[in-house]
Amino acid sequence: MANPSTTSATAAAAATTSQQRPWRAPPPPTKPCHNCRRRRLRCDRSYPSCHKCSSTGQDCLGYGKLFRWAVQPVSVRGKRAESDVDGDGETGSTSAASRSSFSPDVFSSSSFSSSSFSSSTTASQSQQQQQQQSHYSQWNLATTATTPVSSSDPASPAGELPLVRSCSPSPSRPLSRSPSPPAPWTLVDPVFQDAEYPYRYYLSYFTTRVCKDLVSHDIPERNPFRALIPLTKSSPLLQHIIVAASAAHLSNLTRPPLAPAQRSALANANTNTNTAAEASRRALLDALVAKQKALRLLNEAITNIDTVGGDVVLAAVLFFINVELIESGKHGWKAHLEGAGRIMTFLSPDDSSSDPLRDYILSDCFIYYILASAFMPTAPAQFSYFQSAQISSILERAAANSYLCCPPQVLQILLDAARLSNIPTTDDHDCDCDPDGSAPPCAGADAIAQGALRLMQRAQSLDLDAWAQDVRSVPYLQNVPIESRLHAGSAHRLASCLYILQAIPSVARFLPPDAAETLERDIMFHLSSIPEGDPNFKATTWPTFIAGAEARDRHQQAWVMNRLQRLVLNCPWGFIYTAMDALQVIWDMQRGEGEESRSWVQMLKDPDMNFLIV
């Protein structure tokens, strides 16, 4: 037992010491907190945490150093320095894990805050993280196996902080068949530290893979669609629909049945179609859930469009259309396209814009409307703003790096041809012209044919060389291939001429007898001149479909079908599968009796075959 006198003396000494050395508060921080510094905000430098972070509900990362896990921890001194390093300079204990790890795991930077070292992590949360880790490891393996060789692996552009950082194995090293622990988790951008695990993965997949499909040339820091990611922090609607698009894209990328090239890739990766099917199914479920959440928020956002922001709502509606195109391109896109037209009327986007993101969003909406009009029996009146005279100017703003790689003048000609084909002729017994103007006006067959001839002459007189060279005026596009751009523009021009021939058959009497064969031969030449590895290869879906619809020879039909199969490997959007099915229907009808007098454009205008090819 301690002596009472000794205890009293110790307490008195401690009290005396505390009186002699009063407690001092730590000096105020000299730099902003990590959150404010990253977001470029003025920090109030409160201690121990920033009040600005607390008011916005964020976990302040503090003012000290941020710690990161070492991807390959190596002993640098002592006896383990030699035993840990093999002949290749890698650690023996971690090389197997690194070779077998495809997991795009995420470790939120909030886990390094003071609260992360508490004992609040339960066993169920740890088990859930392990299941998610295994889940996304399986997805990434299936994605790696099914990605075409011509496309580059998803990687974050230079100069951008990736939302997810993963440790990818060297291509020369085989996969390890023995189970091994996963690679250490890495940090994530603090802006997205509160996002769920799957959402961080899909947002990263959007920046590294989906964005490549939305422009012609994916230049680092120049793809305007990556600017949508910071907006998802404050817009749940935009976040849900982008996640839905990414998940649907990933589902198509990994789903069977697979082409022979994909099957061989899976065999080389020591996996099977069951793994790909399961990964595709799970991604599809995530896409449907995120899409449903976005639909619930869409009505509220449109009602409060002044508060939410018209540009944000329009971007969300555009990606609703993209989700439908990624899924199949059937029917569902029409309602969203009508909504986009109404929103643009509210925004008055005819004013000059200096925002590249807004220009590309408006341009894509107009491109979708024009290509949809080609196979619509009538132009709905709901497309109010799409009827304006601002189409050419809006398309011109994003023409340099538009994913379609088509001259704006060709798109305008295609729209005029679609409208002309829907005008009833006075010789038509079904003409329902009303004197009050409630129905479309009628015109003579000769007048319509001459109008179609003028459209073809406009298309043939375009200076495509000057259009292709205009891209060099953009500083970051000075080194893009001009030859393939010229071939893509020529293919679209020829496709529009073939469309006019089929949509307005009466124009044929003003043309040489072999006009259709000449156009078909030329479009095949330009399409075959764009190799699969070229960035403009993905821009040839629509002219390839038109060439396939015109093809009568079985060898040409097989060539077109093979090209579409390679296109869907390069750009896994579901509307390409729908295009292949539509071509098969067209070819079957053309082989039937009594179908020679009916053009394939009239077949596609059937409401039962209503789909969109972009």
C-alpha positions as CSV (number, residue, x, y, z in Angstrom):
1,M,0.0,0.0,0.0
2,A,1.3,3.5,-0.9
3,N,2.3,5.8,1.9
4,P,-0.4,8.6,2.3
5,S,2.3,11.1,2.9
6,T,4.1,10.2,-0.3
7,T,0.9,10.4,-2.3
8,S,0.0,13.8,-0.9
9,A,3.5,15.1,-1.7
10,T,3.3,13.8,-5.3
11,A,-0.1,15.5,-5.8
12,A,1.2,18.8,-4.4
13,A,4.3,18.6,-6.7
14,A,2.1,18.0,-9.7
15,A,-0.2,21.0,-8.8
16,T,2.8,23.2,-8.3
17,T,4.2,22.1,-11.7
18,S,0.9,22.8,-13.4
19,Q,0.8,26.3,-11.9
20,Q,4.3,27.0,-13.1
21,R,3.6,25.7,-16.7
22,P,0.2,26.9,-17.8
23,W,-1.4,25.1,-20.8
24,R,-1.0,26.9,-24.1
25,A,-3.2,26.5,-27.2
26,P,-1.4,25.3,-30.3
27,P,-0.5,28.0,-32.9
28,P,-3.2,28.7,-35.6
29,P,-2.7,26.9,-38.9
30,T,-0.7,28.8,-41.5
31,K,-2.2,27.0,-44.5
32,P,-5.8,26.2,-45.5
33,C,-7.2,22.8,-44.7
34,H,-6.9,20.1,-47.4
35,N,-10.5,20.3,-48.4
36,C,-10.5,24.1,-49.0
37,R,-7.1,23.9,-50.7
38,R,-8.3,21.2,-53.1
39,R,-11.6,23.1,-53.8
40,R,-9.8,26.5,-54.0
41,L,-11.9,28.1,-51.3
42,R,-10.9,30.6,-48.6
43,C,-10.4,28.6,-45.4
44,D,-11.2,30.1,-42.0
45,R,-8.3,28.0,-40.5
46,S,-10.3,27.0,-37.4
47,Y,-8.8,24.5,-35.1
48,P,-9.1,21.5,-34.9
49,S,-11.3,21.5,-37.9
50,C,-12.5,24.1,-40.5
51,H,-15.9,25.5,-39.8
52,K,-16.6,25.8,-43.6
53,C,-16.2,22.0,-43.9
54,S,-18.4,21.4,-40.8
55,S,-21.2,23.7,-42.2
56,T,-21.3,21.7,-45.5
57,G,-21.3,18.4,-43.7
58,Q,-17.8,17.3,-44.8
59,D,-15.2,15.6,-42.7
60,C,-12.3,18.1,-42.5
61,L,-9.0,16.5,-43.5
62,G,-7.1,18.9,-41.2
63,Y,-3.9,20.8,-41.8
64,G,-1.2,18.2,-41.4
65,K,0.2,15.7,-43.8
66,L,-2.1,13.2,-45.6
67,F,-0.8,9.7,-45.2
68,R,-1.1,7.2,-48.1
69,W,-0.6,3.4,-48.2
70,A,2.5,2.3,-50.0
71,V,1.6,0.1,-52.9
72,Q,4.7,-2.0,-52.6
73,P,6.2,-1.8,-49.0
74,V,9.8,-2.8,-49.2
75,S,12.4,-3.2,-46.4
76,V,15.2,-0.8,-47.2
77,R,17.6,-1.8,-44.4
78,G,18.4,-4.7,-42.1
79,K,18.2,-8.4,-42.9
80,R,14.9,-8.3,-44.7
81,A,16.3,-5.8,-47.3
82,E,17.7,-8.6,-49.4
83,S,15.1,-11.3,-48.7
84,D,12.2,-9.0,-49.6
85,V,13.5,-8.2,-53.1
86,D,13.6,-10.8,-55.8
87,G,15.6,-10.7,-59.0
88,D,13.3,-8.2,-60.7
89,G,13.4,-5.8,-57.9
90,E,10.0,-6.7,-56.6
91,T,9.1,-7.8,-53.1
92,G,8.7,-11.5,-52.8
93,S,5.8,-11.3,-50.5
94,T,3.8,-8.8,-52.5
95,S,4.7,-9.7,-56.1
96,A,2.1,-12.5,-56.3
97,A,-0.5,-10.2,-55.0
98,S,0.4,-7.5,-57.4
99,R,0.4,-9.9,-60.4
100,S,-3.1,-11.2,-59.6
101,S,-4.7,-8.0,-58.5
102,F,-7.1,-6.3,-61.0
103,S,-9.2,-4.8,-58.2
104,P,-10.0,-1.1,-58.6
105,D,-10.3,-0.7,-54.9
106,V,-10.9,2.6,-53.2
107,F,-9.8,3.8,-49.8
108,S,-11.6,7.0,-49.0
109,S,-9.4,9.7,-47.7
110,S,-11.8,10.3,-44.9
111,S,-10.6,7.1,-43.4
112,F,-7.4,8.9,-42.4
113,S,-9.3,11.4,-40.3
114,S,-9.3,11.2,-36.5
115,S,-12.6,9.3,-36.5
116,S,-11.3,6.6,-38.8
117,F,-9.0,5.1,-36.1
118,S,-11.8,4.6,-33.7
119,S,-13.3,1.1,-33.1
120,S,-16.5,1.9,-34.9
121,T,-15.8,-0.5,-37.8
122,T,-17.9,-3.6,-37.3
123,A,-17.4,-7.1,-38.7
124,S,-20.4,-6.7,-41.0
125,Q,-18.9,-3.6,-42.6
126,S,-15.6,-5.3,-43.1
127,Q,-17.3,-8.3,-44.7
128,Q,-19.4,-6.0,-47.0
129,Q,-16.2,-4.2,-48.1
130,Q,-14.6,-7.6,-48.9
131,Q,-17.6,-8.6,-51.0
132,Q,-17.6,-5.3,-52.9
133,Q,-13.9,-5.7,-53.5
134,S,-14.4,-9.2,-54.9
135,H,-17.3,-8.0,-56.9
136,Y,-15.4,-5.2,-58.7
137,S,-12.3,-7.4,-59.0
138,Q,-14.5,-9.8,-61.0
139,W,-15.8,-6.9,-63.1
140,N,-12.4,-5.6,-63.9
141,L,-11.1,-9.0,-64.9
142,A,-14.1,-9.5,-67.2
143,T,-13.7,-6.0,-68.6
144,T,-10.0,-6.6,-69.2
145,A,-10.7,-9.9,-71.0
146,T,-13.4,-8.5,-73.2
147,T,-11.8,-5.2,-74.2
148,P,-10.8,-5.2,-77.8
149,V,-7.1,-5.1,-78.5
150,S,-7.3,-2.0,-80.6
151,S,-8.7,0.1,-77.7
152,S,-6.4,1.4,-75.0
153,D,-6.8,0.4,-71.4
154,P,-8.8,2.7,-69.3
155,A,-6.5,5.2,-67.7
156,S,-6.9,8.6,-66.2
157,P,-5.8,11.4,-68.5
158,A,-2.7,13.2,-67.7
159,G,-3.1,16.1,-65.3
160,E,-6.3,14.7,-63.7
161,L,-6.7,13.1,-60.3
162,P,-8.4,9.8,-60.8
163,L,-11.3,8.9,-58.6
164,V,-10.1,5.4,-58.3
165,R,-6.5,4.2,-58.5
166,S,-5.7,0.6,-59.1
167,C,-2.7,-1.6,-59.4
168,S,-2.7,-3.2,-62.8
169,P,-0.3,-6.1,-63.5
170,S,2.2,-6.1,-66.3
171,P,0.8,-7.5,-69.5
172,S,3.7,-9.9,-69.8
173,R,3.0,-11.5,-66.5
174,P,0.4,-14.3,-66.3
175,L,-2.4,-14.3,-63.8
176,S,-1.8,-16.1,-60.6
177,R,-4.2,-19.0,-60.1
178,S,-3.5,-19.3,-56.4
179,P,-5.6,-17.1,-54.0
180,S,-3.7,-14.1,-52.8
181,P,-4.5,-11.1,-50.7
182,P,-5.7,-8.0,-52.6
183,A,-3.4,-5.1,-53.2
184,P,-3.5,-2.2,-50.7
185,W,-6.3,0.3,-51.2
186,T,-5.5,3.7,-52.5
187,L,-6.8,7.2,-51.9
188,V,-9.8,8.8,-53.5
189,D,-10.5,12.4,-54.3
190,P,-11.9,14.0,-51.1
191,V,-14.7,15.5,-53.1
192,F,-16.1,12.0,-53.5
193,Q,-15.2,10.6,-50.1
194,D,-18.9,10.4,-49.1
195,A,-20.0,8.5,-52.3
196,E,-20.8,4.8,-52.0
197,Y,-18.2,2.3,-53.1
198,P,-20.0,1.3,-56.4
199,Y,-20.6,4.9,-57.3
200,R,-17.0,5.8,-57.0
201,Y,-16.1,2.9,-59.3
202,Y,-18.7,3.9,-61.9
203,L,-17.8,7.6,-61.8
204,S,-14.2,6.6,-62.4
205,Y,-15.3,4.3,-65.2
206,F,-17.2,7.2,-66.7
207,T,-14.0,9.4,-66.8
208,T,-11.7,6.7,-68.1
209,R,-14.0,4.8,-70.5
210,V,-17.4,6.3,-71.3
211,C,-16.0,9.8,-72.0
212,K,-14.0,8.4,-74.8
213,D,-17.1,7.5,-76.7
214,L,-18.6,10.9,-76.4
215,V,-16.0,12.8,-78.5
216,S,-14.0,12.1,-81.6
217,H,-10.6,12.5,-80.0
218,D,-10.2,12.1,-76.2
219,I,-7.5,14.7,-75.5
220,P,-6.4,14.9,-71.8
221,E,-8.1,17.8,-70.0
222,R,-9.9,18.7,-73.2
223,N,-12.9,16.4,-73.0
224,P,-15.8,18.6,-71.9
225,F,-17.9,15.7,-70.6
226,R,-15.4,15.1,-67.7
227,A,-16.5,18.5,-66.4
228,L,-19.8,16.8,-65.4
229,I,-18.1,14.9,-62.6
230,P,-17.6,17.8,-60.2
231,L,-21.3,18.8,-60.8
232,T,-22.4,15.4,-59.5
233,K,-21.4,16.4,-56.0
234,S,-24.2,18.9,-55.7
235,S,-26.7,17.2,-58.1
236,P,-27.9,13.7,-57.1
237,L,-29.9,13.6,-60.3
238,L,-26.8,14.0,-62.5
239,Q,-24.9,11.6,-60.4
240,H,-27.5,8.8,-60.6
241,I,-28.0,9.1,-64.3
242,I,-24.2,9.2,-65.0
243,V,-23.8,6.1,-62.9
244,A,-26.6,4.4,-64.7
245,A,-25.0,5.2,-68.1
246,S,-21.6,3.9,-66.8
247,A,-23.1,0.7,-65.4
248,A,-25.1,0.0,-68.6
249,H,-21.9,0.6,-70.6
250,L,-20.0,-1.8,-68.5
251,S,-22.8,-4.4,-68.7
252,N,-22.6,-4.3,-72.5
253,L,-18.8,-4.5,-72.4
254,T,-18.8,-7.7,-70.4
255,R,-22.0,-9.5,-71.5
256,P,-22.1,-12.7,-73.5
257,P,-22.7,-13.9,-76.2
258,L,-19.3,-12.8,-77.2
259,A,-17.6,-12.4,-80.6
260,P,-14.8,-14.9,-81.4
261,A,-12.1,-12.3,-80.5
262,Q,-13.7,-11.8,-77.1
263,R,-14.0,-15.6,-76.5
264,S,-10.3,-16.1,-77.2
265,A,-9.5,-13.2,-74.9
266,L,-11.4,-14.8,-72.1
267,A,-9.7,-18.1,-72.7
268,N,-6.3,-16.4,-72.6
269,A,-7.3,-14.8,-69.3
270,N,-8.1,-18.2,-67.7
271,T,-11.7,-17.2,-67.1
272,N,-15.1,-18.2,-68.7
273,T,-18.3,-16.8,-70.0
274,N,-20.0,-17.5,-66.7
275,T,-17.8,-14.9,-65.0
276,A,-18.5,-12.3,-67.7
277,A,-22.3,-13.1,-67.6
278,E,-22.4,-12.6,-63.8
279,A,-20.4,-9.3,-64.0
280,S,-22.7,-8.1,-66.8
281,R,-25.8,-9.0,-64.8
282,R,-24.7,-7.2,-61.7
283,A,-23.7,-4.1,-63.6
284,L,-27.1,-4.1,-65.4
285,L,-28.9,-4.3,-62.0
286,D,-26.8,-1.4,-60.8
287,A,-27.8,0.5,-63.9
288,L,-31.5,-0.1,-63.4
289,V,-31.4,0.9,-59.8
290,A,-29.5,4.1,-60.5
291,K,-31.8,4.9,-63.5
292,Q,-34.9,4.5,-61.3
293,K,-33.4,6.8,-58.7
294,A,-32.7,9.4,-61.4
295,L,-36.2,9.1,-62.7
296,R,-37.7,9.9,-59.3
297,L,-35.6,13.0,-59.1
298,L,-36.2,14.2,-62.6
299,N,-39.8,15.4,-62.1
300,E,-38.7,17.5,-59.1
301,A,-35.7,18.9,-60.9
302,I,-37.9,20.0,-63.9
303,T,-40.4,21.6,-61.5
304,N,-37.6,23.5,-59.8
305,I,-35.5,24.1,-62.8
306,D,-34.6,27.7,-61.7
307,T,-33.1,26.3,-58.5
308,V,-31.5,23.2,-59.9
309,G,-30.2,24.9,-63.0
310,G,-31.4,24.5,-66.6
311,D,-28.0,23.4,-67.9
312,V,-27.7,20.6,-65.2
313,V,-31.2,19.4,-66.0
314,L,-30.5,19.4,-69.8
315,A,-27.3,17.4,-69.2
316,A,-29.2,14.9,-67.1
317,V,-31.9,14.5,-69.9
318,L,-29.2,14.0,-72.5
319,F,-27.8,11.2,-70.4
320,F,-31.2,9.7,-70.1
321,I,-31.2,9.5,-73.9
322,N,-27.6,8.0,-73.7
323,V,-28.8,5.4,-71.2
324,E,-31.6,4.3,-73.6
325,L,-29.1,4.2,-76.5
326,I,-26.6,2.1,-74.5
327,E,-29.4,-0.3,-73.5
328,S,-31.0,-0.7,-76.9
329,G,-32.0,2.5,-78.7
330,K,-35.7,1.5,-78.8
331,H,-38.6,3.7,-78.0
332,G,-37.5,5.0,-74.6
333,W,-35.4,7.8,-76.0
334,K,-38.3,9.6,-77.7
335,A,-39.9,11.0,-74.5
336,H,-36.5,12.3,-73.2
337,L,-35.7,13.9,-76.6
338,E,-39.0,15.7,-76.5
339,G,-38.2,16.9,-73.0
340,A,-34.8,18.1,-74.2
341,G,-36.4,20.2,-76.8
342,R,-38.7,21.9,-74.3
343,I,-35.9,22.6,-71.9
344,M,-33.8,24.2,-74.6
345,T,-36.7,26.4,-75.4
346,F,-36.6,27.5,-71.8
347,L,-32.8,28.0,-71.8
348,S,-32.8,30.0,-75.1
349,P,-29.5,28.4,-76.2
350,D,-29.3,30.4,-79.4
351,D,-27.1,33.0,-77.7
352,S,-23.4,32.7,-78.2
353,S,-21.8,30.4,-75.7
354,S,-18.3,30.2,-74.4
355,D,-18.8,27.0,-72.4
356,P,-17.6,24.0,-74.3
357,L,-19.7,21.6,-72.2
358,R,-22.9,23.4,-73.0
359,D,-22.0,23.5,-76.7
360,Y,-21.4,19.8,-76.8
361,I,-24.6,19.0,-74.9
362,L,-26.7,21.1,-77.2
363,S,-24.9,19.7,-80.3
364,D,-25.6,16.1,-79.2
365,C,-29.3,16.9,-78.6
366,F,-29.6,18.3,-82.1
367,I,-27.7,15.4,-83.7
368,Y,-30.0,12.9,-82.0
369,Y,-33.1,14.8,-83.2
370,I,-31.8,15.0,-86.8
371,L,-30.9,11.3,-87.0
372,A,-34.2,10.4,-85.3
373,S,-36.1,12.5,-87.8
374,A,-34.7,10.4,-90.7
375,F,-36.9,7.4,-89.6
376,M,-39.9,9.2,-88.2
377,P,-43.2,9.2,-90.2
378,T,-43.9,12.7,-89.0
379,A,-42.1,15.4,-87.1
380,P,-43.8,15.8,-83.7
381,A,-44.9,19.3,-82.8
382,Q,-43.4,18.9,-79.3
383,F,-40.0,19.4,-80.7
384,S,-40.5,23.2,-80.6
385,Y,-36.9,24.4,-80.3
386,F,-35.6,21.8,-82.7
387,Q,-37.6,23.6,-85.4
388,S,-35.6,26.8,-85.0
389,A,-33.1,28.2,-87.4
390,Q,-30.2,27.8,-85.0
391,I,-29.3,24.3,-85.9
392,S,-26.2,25.1,-88.1
393,S,-24.7,27.6,-85.6
394,I,-25.1,25.2,-82.6
395,L,-23.7,22.2,-84.5
396,E,-20.8,24.4,-85.7
397,R,-19.6,25.1,-82.2
398,A,-18.9,21.5,-81.4
399,A,-18.0,20.3,-85.0
400,A,-14.3,20.1,-84.4
401,N,-14.4,17.2,-81.9
402,S,-17.9,15.9,-82.2
403,Y,-18.2,12.1,-81.8
404,L,-20.1,11.9,-85.1
405,C,-17.4,13.5,-87.2
406,C,-20.0,14.8,-89.7
407,P,-20.1,18.2,-91.4
408,P,-22.9,20.3,-90.0
409,Q,-24.1,21.1,-93.5
410,V,-24.6,17.3,-94.1
411,L,-26.8,17.1,-91.0
412,Q,-28.8,20.1,-92.1
413,I,-29.3,18.5,-95.6
414,L,-30.4,15.2,-93.9
415,L,-32.9,17.1,-91.7
416,D,-34.3,18.9,-94.8
417,A,-34.6,15.6,-96.6
418,A,-36.5,14.0,-93.7
419,R,-39.0,16.9,-93.6
420,L,-39.4,16.8,-97.4
421,S,-40.1,13.1,-97.4
422,N,-42.9,13.6,-94.9
423,I,-44.8,16.1,-97.1
424,P,-47.9,14.4,-98.7
425,T,-48.1,14.7,-102.4
426,T,-51.2,15.9,-104.3
427,D,-51.2,12.6,-106.2
428,D,-51.5,10.7,-102.9
429,H,-55.1,9.5,-102.3
430,D,-54.3,9.6,-98.5
431,C,-53.5,13.3,-98.6
432,D,-55.4,15.0,-95.8
433,C,-54.6,18.7,-96.3
434,D,-56.9,21.0,-94.4
435,P,-57.5,24.6,-95.4
436,D,-57.1,25.7,-91.8
437,G,-53.5,24.5,-91.8
438,S,-53.9,21.9,-89.1
439,A,-52.3,19.2,-91.4
440,P,-49.0,19.3,-93.3
441,P,-49.2,21.1,-96.6
442,C,-49.3,19.1,-99.8
443,A,-47.0,19.5,-102.8
444,G,-46.7,18.1,-106.2
445,A,-44.6,15.0,-106.8
446,D,-42.4,16.9,-109.3
447,A,-41.8,19.7,-106.8
448,I,-40.8,17.3,-104.1
449,A,-38.5,15.4,-106.5
450,Q,-36.8,18.6,-107.6
451,G,-36.4,19.6,-104.0
452,A,-34.7,16.3,-103.3
453,L,-32.4,16.8,-106.3
454,R,-31.3,20.2,-105.0
455,L,-30.5,18.7,-101.7
456,M,-28.3,16.1,-103.4
457,Q,-26.6,18.8,-105.4
458,R,-25.9,20.7,-102.2
459,A,-24.4,17.7,-100.6
460,Q,-22.1,17.0,-103.6
461,S,-20.9,20.6,-103.8
462,L,-19.6,20.7,-100.2
463,D,-15.9,21.4,-99.8
464,L,-15.0,18.5,-97.4
465,D,-11.3,19.2,-97.6
466,A,-11.8,22.6,-96.1
467,W,-14.1,21.2,-93.4
468,A,-11.5,18.5,-92.5
469,Q,-8.7,21.1,-92.3
470,D,-10.7,23.4,-90.1
471,V,-10.0,21.1,-87.1
472,R,-6.3,22.3,-87.3
473,S,-7.5,25.7,-86.1
474,V,-8.2,24.2,-82.7
475,P,-4.8,24.2,-80.8
476,Y,-5.2,20.9,-79.0
477,L,-6.4,19.1,-82.3
478,Q,-3.5,20.1,-84.5
479,N,-2.1,16.6,-84.7
480,V,-5.3,14.6,-85.3
481,P,-5.4,12.5,-88.5
482,I,-7.0,14.5,-91.3
483,E,-7.3,11.6,-93.8
484,S,-9.6,9.5,-91.6
485,R,-11.7,12.6,-90.8
486,L,-12.1,13.3,-94.5
487,H,-13.2,9.7,-95.1
488,A,-15.7,9.9,-92.3
489,G,-17.2,13.1,-93.6
490,S,-17.4,11.7,-97.1
491,A,-19.1,8.6,-95.8
492,H,-21.7,10.7,-94.1
493,R,-22.3,12.8,-97.2
494,L,-22.8,9.7,-99.4
495,A,-25.0,8.1,-96.8
496,S,-27.3,11.2,-96.8
497,C,-27.5,11.0,-100.6
498,L,-28.5,7.3,-100.4
499,Y,-31.0,8.2,-97.8
500,I,-32.5,10.8,-100.1
501,L,-32.8,8.3,-103.0
502,Q,-34.7,5.9,-100.7
503,A,-36.8,8.4,-98.8
504,I,-37.9,10.3,-102.0
505,P,-37.8,7.7,-104.8
506,S,-39.2,10.1,-107.4
507,V,-35.8,11.9,-107.5
508,A,-34.3,8.9,-109.3
509,R,-35.7,10.0,-112.7
510,F,-33.5,13.1,-112.6
511,L,-30.3,11.0,-111.9
512,P,-28.3,8.5,-114.0
513,P,-29.5,4.9,-113.9
514,D,-26.4,3.8,-112.0
515,A,-26.4,6.6,-109.4
516,A,-27.3,4.3,-106.5
517,E,-24.6,1.7,-107.5
518,T,-22.0,4.5,-107.7
519,L,-22.9,5.9,-104.3
520,E,-22.9,2.5,-102.8
521,R,-19.4,1.7,-104.2
522,D,-18.0,5.0,-103.0
523,I,-19.3,4.7,-99.5
524,M,-17.9,1.2,-99.2
525,F,-14.5,2.6,-100.2
526,H,-14.5,5.4,-97.6
527,L,-15.7,3.1,-94.9
528,S,-13.0,0.5,-95.6
529,S,-10.4,3.3,-95.6
530,I,-10.9,4.0,-91.8
531,P,-9.1,1.3,-89.8
532,E,-10.4,-0.2,-86.6
533,G,-7.8,1.5,-84.5
534,D,-8.6,5.0,-85.8
535,P,-10.4,7.4,-83.4
536,N,-12.9,8.1,-86.1
537,F,-13.8,4.4,-86.5
538,K,-16.6,4.8,-84.0
539,A,-18.1,7.6,-86.0
540,T,-19.1,5.4,-88.9
541,T,-22.0,3.6,-87.4
542,W,-24.7,5.5,-89.2
543,P,-23.1,5.4,-92.7
544,T,-22.3,1.7,-92.1
545,F,-26.0,1.0,-91.4
546,I,-27.1,3.0,-94.5
547,A,-24.6,1.0,-96.6
548,G,-25.9,-2.2,-95.2
549,A,-29.5,-1.3,-96.0
550,E,-28.5,-0.6,-99.6
551,A,-26.4,-3.8,-99.9
552,R,-27.9,-6.5,-102.1
553,D,-25.0,-8.8,-102.4
554,R,-24.5,-11.3,-99.6
555,H,-20.8,-10.7,-99.5
556,Q,-21.4,-7.0,-98.9
557,Q,-24.0,-7.8,-96.3
558,A,-21.6,-10.0,-94.5
559,W,-18.9,-7.3,-94.6
560,V,-21.3,-4.8,-93.1
561,M,-22.4,-7.1,-90.4
562,N,-18.8,-7.9,-89.5
563,R,-18.0,-4.2,-89.3
564,L,-20.9,-3.6,-87.0
565,Q,-19.7,-6.4,-84.8
566,R,-16.3,-4.7,-84.6
567,L,-17.9,-1.4,-83.9
568,V,-19.8,-2.8,-80.9
569,L,-16.5,-4.1,-79.5
570,N,-15.0,-0.7,-79.9
571,C,-18.1,1.2,-78.7
572,P,-20.4,-1.2,-76.7
573,W,-23.7,0.7,-77.1
574,G,-26.8,-1.4,-77.4
575,F,-28.3,0.5,-80.4
576,I,-25.7,-1.2,-82.6
577,Y,-27.2,-4.6,-81.7
578,T,-30.6,-3.1,-82.6
579,A,-29.1,-1.8,-85.9
580,M,-27.9,-5.3,-86.7
581,D,-31.3,-6.8,-86.0
582,A,-33.0,-4.1,-88.2
583,L,-30.6,-4.9,-91.1
584,Q,-31.5,-8.6,-90.9
585,V,-35.2,-7.6,-91.1
586,I,-34.6,-5.4,-94.1
587,W,-32.7,-8.1,-95.9
588,D,-35.3,-10.7,-95.2
589,M,-38.0,-8.4,-96.5
590,Q,-36.0,-7.6,-99.6
591,R,-35.7,-11.3,-100.3
592,G,-39.5,-11.8,-100.0
593,E,-42.0,-11.4,-102.7
594,G,-43.7,-8.1,-103.3
595,E,-41.2,-6.0,-101.3
596,E,-39.2,-4.6,-104.2
597,S,-41.5,-1.6,-104.5
598,R,-41.2,-0.7,-100.9
599,S,-38.0,1.2,-99.8
600,W,-36.2,0.3,-96.6
601,V,-36.7,3.9,-95.3
602,Q,-40.5,3.2,-95.4
603,M,-39.9,-0.1,-93.5
604,L,-37.9,1.8,-90.8
605,K,-40.7,4.4,-90.5
606,D,-43.0,1.7,-89.2
607,P,-43.9,2.5,-85.6
608,D,-43.0,-1.1,-84.6
609,M,-39.4,-0.5,-85.8
610,N,-38.9,2.9,-84.1
611,F,-35.3,3.1,-83.0
612,L,-32.4,5.6,-83.0
613,I,-29.0,5.1,-84.7
614,V,-26.4,7.6,-83.7
